[in-house]
Amino acid sequence: MTERAASALAKAFDGGQAILFGRARSAHLALFEALGLHGRSSILIPSNACPSLLACAWASGAEVRLAPVSAETGINEDAALARQLRILSRPGRKGAVLLTHLYGFRLDFSETRKAASELGWVTVENDANASSFAPKARLEDIARIVSFGPGKVLDAGSGGAVITRDKALAEELKRITARYPGLDDWAERDEDKLMLERRALRNAGRSADIENTLVEEMRQLRFGFDPETEEPLLRALAHLPTRLAERQERRDAWIEALSGFDPHLQVIDLNQTAPWRLIVRADPKVRDFVVEALRKADIDAGTNYPSLSQSFPKLTRQDAHPDADAWSRSVINLWLDARYDAARINTARTVIETELEALT
């Protein structure tokens, strides 16, 4: 019933087969389980990843470890990730490392892939924002995971997929997803409730209490693909080249508008083949004031959630990374959707300029 979407997705992302799930987190968990990652296995994820990624890895029964990220860019730098992998690897302890293209930046992980191959670890490409779509990137790992949930660059409203050329793995994933219930309105309401609960804890300065909500998320991880999402997914895939071009244009407009604000604001200048947001690093002394001023002017400005070691201090106590904490205090996300034309971007620049003049 969903063969057209699966075939189109596999073709778009250079894979032999695409196995569809109700959510990207469902795809992650199913893949971890299909690969047998539990017991004496480890899963290495970025220390500033989405909390749901930690939940998936933890639910698989594996040891979850956090990889350091750059305080300057918020990404896993290849050399540091490879070094962390070599530190973790020991006799009898193997696992998987997630090569995560955060924010839609297309990153090179050649050193990490080399280290994983030498140590017997599995590499999984976590490409939530479709950075591998254009120019089409070769699938080098056991699997590539893409998301097409709300707010993603490839937005079909819900869903995610594992893309792989491994036929045995694909068959096992199909068996797993066949057991999952379909994503429904109740699941969406549960997710919204959890999101609001965690946001309230962060706003109240109680990020560490987010760890107490982990069990609540456990029942939100396993969902099958909703067949009604097939047509929205096919439309989103067909429109993706145009959407990417439009987002690149808005990103360029933001970059031009924000020039001249160094050292208070600096745009992260990396290869962002699939711009999710414009990612800006701000001086922590002014960041929150600038964000508040933008929001008062009806300009969306995101600040990211805290590092995973702040939200899950007991589970991740051996992996606190100061650089991830520094990044969470400095990052600003600015939207790239159609609401942001030249006039609105210029308004944002004026707001920022006025606020910085008042602060400095």
N, C-alpha and C positions, 0 to 999 in steps of 0.2 A: 504493500500500500504506500510505502514511502521510498520505493526504490529510486524514483527519479531524483529526489533530494539527495539521497546517499550517493548516487552516481555523480551528480553534478558537484557535490562537495569534494568527493575524492579527486575528481578531475581538476578542480580549482586549486587544490592544495597538494598536488603531486603525490597522491597515495594510491595504493591498489584498491583499498576498500575504506569506506567511512561507516562507522557504526554510530548511530544516533542515540542520544540520551535526552532526557527532559531538562537537564541542567549540565553545565560544564563540570560542576563538582561531582555529579553522578558519573560522568565519563572518567574523571580522575580516579574516583574510588574503585570503579569497576576495573580500570586498567591496573591499579595497584594490586587488586585481588587476583586478577587473571595472571599477573606476573609472579604471584606467590610471595609478595612482599609483606612478610609478617614475621613474628618470632624474632629471629636473630638478624633480620634485615633492617637497614636504615634507609630513610628517605630524606634527602638533602634539599631544602627549599629556601628561597630568599627570606631574609629576616624581616623584610617589609612587605611580604606578600599579603594577599587577602586572607583574613582569618578563616574563611571557608576552605582554603587550600590546606591549612594546618589541620582542620577538622577531618578532611578526607584522608590525609596521610595517617593521622592518629587512629581513625576508625578502621583502617586496614590492619591494625595490630602491629605495625612496624614502629621502630624507634624513629622519632622525628627530630631532625637536627636542622639548625638554622645556619645559613651561609651569610657571611658579611656582605654589605653593599657599600658603595662609595658614598661618603658624606657630601660629595660634590655633585653627583648625578643621580643617586638613588638606585643605581643598577648593580647587578653582579658583574664585577670585572672578571674577565676570563682567567687571568693569572691567579687572582685571589681565590676564585672558585676551585680551580685545579689544585691549588695548595691546600685548601680546606678538605678536599676529597682525599688527598694523600694522607692528611693528618687523621682522618676518621677511619680509613681503611686499616683493617688488622685481620689476622687469621680468623676465619670463621665468621667474619662480619662483612657482608656485602650488601648491595642494595641498589637504589636508583638515585640519580641526580636529575633534578628538573632544570632544564636550560630555558630560563624564563625571559621572554622578550617584553620586559616591563614597559608599560605605557605605549606600546606599539613601536618602540625602538627596535630596529633589526640589529641584533648583536652577534658578534663572532665568538664562538665557544670552541675553537679548534684545540686549544690546550686542554680544556676540560674533557673533551671527547677522547683525546689521546690518553689522558690519565685514567679515565674510566675503562678504556679498552685494556690498558695494561693491568688494571687492578681487578677486572672482572665485574665491574659495575655496569648497570643499564643506564642509558641516557634517554630521557623523554623530553621532547620539545614542547614546552608550554607556551602556546602562541594565542593567548586569549583574544588579542586584538588584530589578528589576521595580518601580521607583518610579513608573512611568507607568501602572500597572494600576488603582489606585484612589486618588483619583478619576481616572477615565480621562483621560489627558493627550493632547492632539491631537498627531499626528505632524507636526512642522514641518520636518523635515530630509529629505535624500535617502533616509536609511535609519535605522532604529532597531535596535540589536543587543541581544538579551536572552540571558541564560544560564539554563540549568536544570540545571547540573552540581551535584555534591555540595557541600553547604554553602551553596548560594545560597538566597535567600528562596523562589524557585520551584525546588524541588529534585525533579528526576525521576531523579537518579542520574548523568546525563550528558547533554551536548548543549547546543546554542545555535542561534540563528536570526538571520537578517537579515529585517527586516520593512520592506517598501517598497511604495509605490504606483506606482513607475516600472516599467512593464511590460517595457521593453527591458532594464533592469537585472535584473529578476527572471529573465528568460529566460537572460541570461548567467550569473547565479549558479547556475541549475539545470544549465547545461552544465558549469560548473566542478565542482560537487559530484558530478556523475555520474562524474567521473574519480577522485574520492577513494576510497580503500579504506575499508571500514567499520571503525568503532571496535571493537576486540576486546580480549581479556584481555592479549595481549602489549603493546598500547599502554598499558593501565592499569599494567602492571608497569614499563614504561619510565618512565612519569610518576612513579610512586612512588619509583623509584630516583633520578631527578633531583631530586625534592623533598628527599629525605633527604640527598643529596650537598650541595645548596645550604644546607640547614639546618645541616649539620655545619660548613661553611665560615663561616657567620655566627656560630655559637656559638664558633668558634675565633678570632674576630676577624679573619677573612680575607674580608670581604665583597667586596673588589675582585677576588678570584679567581673570583667567580661569572661574571665576563665570559668566562672560559675554558670555561664550560659552554654557551655560546650555540650553538655548532655542534651540540652534542648535542641541543639543543631543536629545531633546524631540522627534524629528521625526525619530530617529534611535533606538527606544526602542521596537517597536511592529513588530515582524517578526515571520512568521510560519516556520516550519521545511521544509527544502529542501529535497524532496524524494531522490535526488541523493546522499545525505549524508548517506543514510541508510547503504550501503555496506561498506564505510569507517568506520562508527561507529561499525558495527559488527566485522570488522577486528581489530579495535583498542581494542575492548572488549576482543577478543580472545587472543590478544597479551599482554594484560595488566599485567598478572602475570610475564611474562618474562621481560617486560619493567620496572616494579617496582623493580625486582631483580637486573637488570642492573643499575638502578639509585641508588639503595642502595650501590652497589659495588663502584660506582664512588664517592658517598658521603663519604664512608669510606676512599677512597684513598685521597680525599681532606682533610679530617679531619687529617689523618696521616701526610700529607704534610704541613699542617698549624700548627702543634704542635710546641710549643716553642716560639710563638710570643706574648704570654701574657706579659704585659697587653694591648699591642697595638691592637691585634686582638684576638677575642674569638668566637669560633663556638657556636651557640645556641644549646645546648644539650638537646633537648626535643624529645618526641616520634614522629618522623616524618615518619608515616607509608606510606606516598605517597610523596616522596621528589620532590618538584617543583624546588627549587634551594637549594644550600648550603647557609644557612643564617648565616652571620657573623656580629658580632658587633665590630666596630672599634672605636678607640679613634677619636673623631671628629677633633682633631688637625692634624691627619695624613690621615684621610679617603679619602679626595678628591685627595691628592697626590698619594696615593696607587692606587686608581681607575684610575687616568690618566696614571700612569706608566703601569698598566695592559693593558689598551686599546691601548696604543702605541705599546705594544708587541703582539697585536692581540688576547688578552684574554678578552672575554666578562666579563664585571663587571657591575652589575646594582646597582642603588642607591635608588630605590623606588621613587614614587612621594611624594610631600609634604603631610602633614596631611590635612584632609579635611577642617579644620578650617583655614588653610592658603590659600587654593584654593577657598573656598566659605565663605569668612569672614562675609558677611552680613547674609546669610542664617543660619550660624552656630555660630553666635556671642555669644550665651549663653553657648556654649560648647567647648571653647578653652581648650585643655588639654596639659600642658607643657610637659608631658611625651611622648605624641605622637610626638611633635616637636623634642624632644631630640632623639627619635628613628629615625626619618627621617634624622637626621644629622649624624647618626652613622652606619646605616645598609649598608652592601654590600651583593649583590646576585651573586653567582658564578654558572655557568651552569653545568648541569649534563647529557648532551646529549652525543651521541657517538663520537663527535669531541674531547672529553676530555679523552684521554688515559693517561697512566702513564707518558709518556714523556712530554705531554703538561701540565699536572698538575705540574710536577717537574719544568718546565720552569716558570710557574706562581709563584711557591715558590721562585725560584731564584730572580725573578723580585721584589717580595714583600720584601725579605730579603735585597736586594740591596737598595731599596727605604727607608726602615726603618733605615738602617745603615746611610744613608745620612741625615735623618731627626732627628735622636736622638743622 
